[in-house]
Amino acid sequence: MTTAVAPPATTGGSTRRRRLIVALVGLVALAVVATFAWRVLDDRFEAPQVLGPSLGGFSMVADPVPLGDSTMQIGFMAPYTGEEDPETLTFHSAEVHFRRNTAAAVATISVCLPRTSPNGNIGGGGTARASTLEKYCREARPVVPGTTLQWGTESTDGEFLVLTVRPTRPGTADIDSLSLDYTRDDEHGGRRGVERVEDQRFVVRVS
């Protein structure tokens, strides 16, 4: 006598379910990794805003003077206030944007190591008609690729930025914004970006 044996139950449905679960777990893991990577990249490459709180709100409109006396030094950055976290910033470039420049002025930005006090008698919106920064800075370094700024030191060892406007003919130099491309040090994430300063206005006029 032969006994009929029932065929084994199919496992196709359970196999598909397992594959679906594995796929879903993989997608969730990828989403978590992608989100983490995006946040890391976003944190590293979003434009830094270290200098903004010390750059806003300064402006100046100078009276017309002869060309030989027209070079203006503008301490458009406030020195350390006691709240900032000390760090080293490395610049890649600094650009000065003119609204109008009929004076064909050349504008540069320099790092100033103050000579006599934390603000060098020029920082924080101070201005002076002078052909050089020698009177105000023990050391003045034009911002070029690789120039560093020691930021956040409450003494004459703390540095800040100075804008020099040097007209080359009679007319008006009207500056409305600045762009600073720099990288934070590794202790502060190494973030690089361009910080724009747009709430300032500096006008130098030559008779």
C-alpha positions as a Python dict, from the first residue, in 0.01 Angstrom:
ca = {
    (1, 'M'): (0, 0, 0),
    (2, 'T'): (138, 335, -101),
    (3, 'T'): (84, 637, 118),
    (4, 'A'): (57, 970, -59),
    (5, 'V'): (294, 1234, 69),
    (6, 'A'): (187, 1599, 45),
    (7, 'P'): (439, 1826, -134),
    (8, 'P'): (627, 2070, 90),
    (9, 'A'): (465, 2406, 134),
    (10, 'T'): (603, 2670, -97),
    (11, 'T'): (848, 2916, 57),
    (12, 'G'): (828, 3173, -220),
    (13, 'G'): (612, 3413, -20),
    (14, 'S'): (830, 3412, 290),
    (15, 'T'): (1146, 3450, 81),
    (16, 'R'): (1003, 3755, -91),
    (17, 'R'): (906, 3902, 247),
    (18, 'R'): (1257, 3849, 381),
    (19, 'R'): (1408, 4015, 75),
    (20, 'L'): (1168, 4305, 111),
    (21, 'I'): (1259, 4348, 479),
    (22, 'V'): (1631, 4336, 398),
    (23, 'A'): (1582, 4593, 122),
    (24, 'L'): (1387, 4824, 351),
    (25, 'V'): (1651, 4797, 624),
    (26, 'G'): (1918, 4876, 367),
    (27, 'L'): (1728, 5180, 243),
    (28, 'V'): (1683, 5310, 597),
    (29, 'A'): (2055, 5261, 665),
    (30, 'L'): (2144, 5445, 343),
    (31, 'A'): (1909, 5728, 434),
    (32, 'V'): (2070, 5762, 777),
    (33, 'V'): (2420, 5764, 629),
    (34, 'A'): (2322, 6012, 357),
    (35, 'T'): (2160, 6245, 610),
    (36, 'F'): (2467, 6235, 833),
    (37, 'A'): (2701, 6294, 538),
    (38, 'W'): (2488, 6583, 414),
    (39, 'R'): (2495, 6748, 755),
    (40, 'V'): (2871, 6705, 781),
    (41, 'L'): (2929, 6846, 432),
    (42, 'D'): (2681, 7126, 486),
    (43, 'D'): (2847, 7218, 815),
    (44, 'R'): (3189, 7217, 653),
    (45, 'F'): (3112, 7406, 333),
    (46, 'E'): (2839, 7649, 433),
    (47, 'A'): (2986, 7999, 434),
    (48, 'P'): (3138, 8077, 776),
    (49, 'Q'): (3011, 8379, 967),
    (50, 'V'): (3293, 8444, 1212),
    (51, 'L'): (3364, 8807, 1127),
    (52, 'G'): (3013, 8936, 1062),
    (53, 'P'): (2931, 9046, 1418),
    (54, 'S'): (3246, 9261, 1418),
    (55, 'L'): (3200, 9405, 1069),
    (56, 'G'): (2848, 9542, 1053),
    (57, 'G'): (2728, 9895, 1093),
    (58, 'F'): (3035, 10102, 1007),
    (59, 'S'): (3015, 10374, 742),
    (60, 'M'): (3200, 10689, 641),
    (61, 'V'): (3165, 10976, 396),
    (62, 'A'): (3484, 11183, 370),
    (63, 'D'): (3507, 11548, 271),
    (64, 'P'): (3679, 11617, -63),
    (65, 'V'): (4057, 11672, -35),
    (66, 'P'): (4344, 11708, -284),
    (67, 'L'): (4471, 11385, -439),
    (68, 'G'): (4796, 11385, -240),
    (69, 'D'): (4604, 11373, 90),
    (70, 'S'): (4322, 11143, -17),
    (71, 'T'): (4442, 10795, 85),
    (72, 'M'): (4210, 10674, 361),
    (73, 'Q'): (4270, 10404, 621),
    (74, 'I'): (3942, 10265, 755),
    (75, 'G'): (3930, 10032, 1055),
    (76, 'F'): (3608, 9870, 938),
    (77, 'M'): (3636, 9577, 1179),
    (78, 'A'): (3592, 9595, 1555),
    (79, 'P'): (3866, 9419, 1754),
    (80, 'Y'): (3800, 9135, 1996),
    (81, 'T'): (3521, 9214, 2244),
    (82, 'G'): (3580, 8939, 2499),
    (83, 'E'): (3310, 8703, 2371),
    (84, 'E'): (3469, 8547, 2065),
    (85, 'D'): (3635, 8207, 2061),
    (86, 'P'): (4006, 8251, 1970),
    (87, 'E'): (4106, 8095, 1639),
    (88, 'T'): (4318, 8137, 1328),
    (89, 'L'): (4148, 8230, 1001),
    (90, 'T'): (4328, 8172, 670),
    (91, 'F'): (4225, 8399, 383),
    (92, 'H'): (4203, 8301, 18),
    (93, 'S'): (4093, 8640, -111),
    (94, 'A'): (3931, 8969, -15),
    (95, 'E'): (3728, 9175, -261),
    (96, 'V'): (3604, 9531, -235),
    (97, 'H'): (3293, 9619, -436),
    (98, 'F'): (3237, 9973, -562),
    (99, 'R'): (2900, 10129, -625),
    (100, 'R'): (3088, 10405, -809),
    (101, 'N'): (3458, 10466, -866),
    (102, 'T'): (3518, 10777, -1075),
    (103, 'A'): (3835, 10836, -866),
    (104, 'A'): (3983, 10512, -1008),
    (105, 'A'): (4066, 10418, -650),
    (106, 'V'): (4257, 10105, -556),
    (107, 'A'): (4114, 9940, -245),
    (108, 'T'): (4293, 9675, -40),
    (109, 'I'): (4226, 9496, 288),
    (110, 'S'): (4504, 9430, 537),
    (111, 'V'): (4547, 9245, 864),
    (112, 'C'): (4662, 9491, 1132),
    (113, 'L'): (4859, 9397, 1442),
    (114, 'P'): (4791, 9710, 1649),
    (115, 'R'): (5074, 9925, 1771),
    (116, 'T'): (4946, 10090, 2090),
    (117, 'S'): (4614, 9940, 2202),
    (118, 'P'): (4380, 9653, 2110),
    (119, 'N'): (4219, 9874, 1845),
    (120, 'G'): (4534, 10056, 1736),
    (121, 'N'): (4337, 10383, 1755),
    (122, 'I'): (4180, 10288, 1425),
    (123, 'G'): (3978, 9967, 1471),
    (124, 'G'): (3604, 9961, 1518),
    (125, 'G'): (3520, 10225, 1261),
    (126, 'G'): (3815, 10456, 1311),
    (127, 'T'): (3954, 10638, 1008),
    (128, 'A'): (4272, 10825, 923),
    (129, 'R'): (4416, 11003, 623),
    (130, 'A'): (4754, 10834, 590),
    (131, 'S'): (4949, 10682, 305),
    (132, 'T'): (5050, 10380, 516),
    (133, 'L'): (4941, 10196, 830),
    (134, 'E'): (5279, 10234, 1001),
    (135, 'K'): (5149, 10472, 1267),
    (136, 'Y'): (4866, 10238, 1367),
    (137, 'C'): (4994, 9884, 1310),
    (138, 'R'): (5316, 9720, 1425),
    (139, 'E'): (5261, 9492, 1130),
    (140, 'A'): (5023, 9525, 837),
    (141, 'R'): (4982, 9235, 597),
    (142, 'P'): (4773, 9270, 279),
    (143, 'V'): (4513, 8997, 250),
    (144, 'V'): (4633, 8759, -21),
    (145, 'P'): (4596, 8380, -49),
    (146, 'G'): (4748, 8234, 268),
    (147, 'T'): (4730, 8546, 486),
    (148, 'T'): (4622, 8456, 840),
    (149, 'L'): (4427, 8648, 1102),
    (150, 'Q'): (4473, 8571, 1471),
    (151, 'W'): (4120, 8634, 1590),
    (152, 'G'): (3993, 8649, 1946),
    (153, 'T'): (4285, 8777, 2152),
    (154, 'E'): (4204, 9055, 2396),
    (155, 'S'): (4535, 9242, 2382),
    (156, 'T'): (4764, 9418, 2136),
    (157, 'D'): (4841, 9068, 2004),
    (158, 'G'): (4489, 9046, 1862),
    (159, 'E'): (4454, 9135, 1494),
    (160, 'F'): (4177, 9297, 1293),
    (161, 'L'): (4111, 9413, 936),
    (162, 'V'): (4169, 9756, 784),
    (163, 'L'): (4044, 9884, 450),
    (164, 'T'): (4278, 10114, 253),
    (165, 'V'): (4126, 10330, -22),
    (166, 'R'): (4381, 10499, -249),
    (167, 'P'): (4231, 10725, -521),
    (168, 'T'): (4442, 10788, -830),
    (169, 'R'): (4256, 11088, -975),
    (170, 'P'): (3986, 11341, -879),
    (171, 'G'): (3644, 11187, -835),
    (172, 'T'): (3453, 10966, -592),
    (173, 'A'): (3516, 10616, -462),
    (174, 'D'): (3193, 10475, -320),
    (175, 'I'): (3223, 10128, -163),
    (176, 'D'): (2908, 9937, -73),
    (177, 'S'): (3017, 9581, 14),
    (178, 'L'): (3305, 9345, 79),
    (179, 'S'): (3361, 8972, 19),
    (180, 'L'): (3599, 8773, 240),
    (181, 'D'): (3692, 8418, 141),
    (182, 'Y'): (3854, 8232, 431),
    (183, 'T'): (3889, 7900, 611),
    (184, 'R'): (3850, 7840, 983),
    (185, 'D'): (4115, 7638, 1164),
    (186, 'D'): (4079, 7264, 1224),
    (187, 'E'): (3974, 7314, 1587),
    (188, 'H'): (3669, 7503, 1456),
    (189, 'G'): (3573, 7259, 1182),
    (190, 'G'): (3791, 7382, 896),
    (191, 'R'): (3493, 7538, 722),
    (192, 'R'): (3564, 7750, 413),
    (193, 'G'): (3338, 7998, 242),
    (194, 'V'): (3282, 8356, 134),
    (195, 'E'): (3140, 8592, 394),
    (196, 'R'): (2977, 8897, 238),
    (197, 'V'): (2951, 9224, 426),
    (198, 'E'): (2677, 9435, 273),
    (199, 'D'): (2558, 9680, 537),
    (200, 'Q'): (2846, 9926, 507),
    (201, 'R'): (2924, 10230, 297),
    (202, 'F'): (3255, 10410, 259),
    (203, 'V'): (3286, 10717, 38),
    (204, 'V'): (3621, 10884, -34),
    (205, 'R'): (3621, 11199, -248),
    (206, 'V'): (3902, 11381, -424),
    (207, 'S'): (3874, 11745, -528),
}
